[in-house]
Amino acid sequence: MLVYDAHSPAPRCLRMFLLEKQLQLPAVTVDVMTGENRQSAYLAVNPAGQTPALRLDNNNILTEAVAIAEYLEELYPAPVLIGSTPEQRAQTRQWWRRVELNITEFIHNAYHYAEGLTRFESRIPVVPEAAEGLKRVAQDRLRWLDNMFGTGPYLCGERFTAADIWLYVWLDFGQSVNQPFDQSLPNINPWFDRVAARPSAEQSKTLLKT
Ligand SMILES: N[C@@H](CCC(=O)N[C@@H](CS)C(=O)NCC(=O)O)C(=O)O
């Protein structure tokens, strides 16, 4: 297998997932800053032009960090990051979807339309006038998530899962691009510090070894 890695949040989600899985996979780095991912060589890997991607041993390519994580969990079930029973897996996916559909996608698009505009306007359709609204929705939905947070310590209770990884990485990214989250949220704040204290949080800032 070969990971197409990059200095960006979706690849960092995968890196943190791999670290928690204690999995070391060969990797190459794609320079998303200069747009290497939008050139023909990488488009032949992923026609969507996005990172991360995973080349399988049969040369087929998987994209979408969530799909790659699901694939790796099936190949390497332990340590468990999605679930070891149908109910656990469904629970993780429930929180994962709440996180992606309501929060991280909004953070991501708001970034494309505001702080990342000059980089992205030549790559994707951009709607600068939507940026402030998207930022507000992400913050509102984070409050909504905070209200639904159970007794913790993680989104799925006692289990640390991929849903925690995704939310953590994107909130951390948000803080670096003028989308800080509300530091008074009673559940998300201690949860964020708890996840930040995991070695994989710091280590995932570093690109995979090539
Ligand atoms: N939904 C995709 C998003 C992939 C994505 O947007 N990747 C970004 C980095 S976070 C990227 O490659 N951006 C560079 C570009 O779009 O040109 C996933 O989770 O894998």
The ligand as an SDF file (V2000), in Angstrom:
LIG
                    3D

 20 19  0  0  0  0  0  0  0  0999 V2000
  -13.7790   14.5980    1.8170 N   0  0  0  0  0  0  0  0  0  0  0  0
  -12.3810   14.4470    1.4760 C   0  0  0  0  0  0  0  0  0  0  0  0
  -11.7620   15.8210    1.4650 C   0  0  0  0  0  0  0  0  0  0  0  0
  -10.4100   15.7960    0.8290 C   0  0  0  0  0  0  0  0  0  0  0  0
   -9.8470   17.1920    0.7530 C   0  0  0  0  0  0  0  0  0  0  0  0
  -10.5630   18.1980    0.5360 O   0  0  0  0  0  0  0  0  0  0  0  0
   -8.5180   17.2590    0.9270 N   0  0  0  0  0  0  0  0  0  0  0  0
   -7.8810   18.5420    0.9600 C   0  0  0  0  0  0  0  0  0  0  0  0
   -6.9460   18.6340    2.1430 C   0  0  0  0  0  0  0  0  0  0  0  0
   -7.8930   18.7440    3.6430 S   0  0  0  0  0  0  0  0  0  0  0  0
   -7.0810   18.7720   -0.2970 C   0  0  0  0  0  0  0  0  0  0  0  0
   -6.4790   17.8650   -0.8430 O   0  0  0  0  0  0  0  0  0  0  0  0
   -7.0680   20.0450   -0.7110 N   0  0  0  0  0  0  0  0  0  0  0  0
   -6.3090   20.5250   -1.8180 C   0  0  0  0  0  0  0  0  0  0  0  0
   -7.1920   20.8580   -2.9880 C   0  0  0  0  0  0  0  0  0  0  0  0
   -8.4160   20.6020   -2.9300 O   0  0  0  0  0  0  0  0  0  0  0  0
   -6.6640   21.3840   -3.9550 O   0  0  0  0  0  0  0  0  0  0  0  0
  -11.6720   13.5510    2.5010 C   0  0  0  0  0  0  0  0  0  0  0  0
  -12.0830   13.5860    3.6780 O   0  0  0  0  0  0  0  0  0  0  0  0
  -10.7520   12.8170    2.1530 O   0  0  0  0  0  0  0  0  0  0  0  0
  1  2  1  0
  2  3  1  0
  2 18  1  0
  3  4  1  0
  4  5  1  0
  5  6  2  0
  5  7  1  0
  7  8  1  0
  8  9  1  0
  8 11  1  0
  9 10  1  0
 11 12  2  0
 11 13  1  0
 13 14  1  0
 14 15  1  0
 15 16  2  0
 15 17  1  0
 18 19  2  0
 18 20  1  0
M  END
$$$$
